[in-house]
């Protein structure tokens, strides 16, 4: 089961990060932003927009598969790890700066996910102990 979660969340991060990064590439290549048909045409002639859509479709199906087995609270928190992966990819691809505040935020996100996972494991262990005593 652990392998299922690791592969599932790795795929979810991959798809989410791919989607966000591809939307950014679409926005860069479709500039300038204008509320007209020319801009819409520039958006939909960029291959990155279709990669972004594919990323979100992949993320959707991966998320649905994960939710069949994963507890919602920790899974929802873990799905937000994409904020960290997008930040890292953006630094590499788009030369965006990773500031101290962003690093602190990333640490809090990862820490929160770890604490929620530990809490969920403790709940499951307590339930298993309770079930063992009732038989």
Beta strands, then each sheet from edge to edge (+ up, - down):
end
